[in-house]
Amino acid sequence: MAGYNRVATPRAYIDLISFNLAHGWSTSSNITVIQDDGSTAVTFDAGQKEDMFDLRPANYAQIAHDTKAFYIQYNTEFTTDTLAESNFLAILGHNFHDADVVFKVQTDDASDMGSPTTISTTGNHTKVINAAADSTADYIDPANNGWTLITWSTQTSNNQYVRITIEDDSGTGSNFDEDPQIGAILYGEYIDFPNAPDLNIQTSVDYDGTRLQTSAGGGTFANSQYFGQPVWAATPPWILSTTAGRETYSFERRYGRMNHSMNFSFMTDSDLFAPNQHHGTPSNWFDSSDLHSQFYNKILGQHNPFLFAIDKDSTTEGDYGLFRLSNSGLNANQVAYRTWNVNFDVTETW
């Protein structure tokens, strides 16, 4: 369960889609949002498909409730299995309880999902946050609005395409109870840090965004541009709820910006660096298992945010958040033969 800001071994969930969009391998044309007949367009009552992939959960897309079943499909364009590997899906800022949404996750090397691997089948994934099994086989039925996270054993084949099929709990021919709303979709591979950080962890909550002014009479006035991250479609940020209108519960929000500063001592060079950072073989760089290639490089330094858990085994939603690096990149000091100390500072983002 964790909670109480009990830092154990951290885990970073790195979004493959935003990485590929940022460096130019993918464009929005690689993402398809269409009704499940494969030809009828989806009607957006607010936003557009790109809003689901900008890693800003408060900036959501809203699909018309009478769209019926539809799917979101991403073509990695990776025909080499080791390049398209995945082991998690997170959907942030959704109203799936109110809309009565269930969803299915599949991967395949063919765009028509002719021989898919169904990730969402019970037993094929781990239900981390808000991901109850539906009565219909292969579907997930979130019990709350807010967000959902599942993980699975790394999908190492049949993985060029990923499809998320979304439908009403009553079946493909039914309208949704409300317009489905989706704030952000993250899909890719997580990486666990090799061990827990040193004990001198520093955590701060910065109530930034406020400027104080002093009047001619000496009084102090506050001018605040923001108090914290904006609300999501149906809930305050990161909160799980079935209460209609919960997003208006301003008293419930955790204000301020969370920051963590950690040090990892005596990290082996193979945990930190790739075997060969200029090698074309995936196992030597793109698909290595080190922090440099799988974390720092795939978030592009400070460019992309990432879903971060202070405890890789936590099922408590308070142990998660979207973060960026506080500094521009990797900072490591060699302290012994093939051994490094690493400083790791992150700040909450929205």
Secondary structure, 3 states (H helix, E strand, C coil): CCCCCCCCCCEEEEEHHHHHHHHCCCCHHHEEEEECCCCCECCEEECCHHHHHCCCCCCCEEECHHHCCEEEEEECCCCCHHHCCEEEEEEEEECHHHHCEEEEEEEECCCCCCCCEECCCCCCCEEEECCCECCCCCCECCCCEEEEEEEEEEECCCCCEEEEEEEECCECCCCCCCCCEECEEEEEEEEECCCCCCCCCEEEEECCCEEEEECCCCCEEEEECCCCCCCCCCCCCCCCECCCCHHHCHHHCCCCEEEEEEEEEEEEHHHHCCCCCCCCCHHHCCCCCCHHHHHHCCCCCCCCCEEEECCCCCCCHHHEEEEEECCCCCEEEEEECCEEEEEEEEEECC
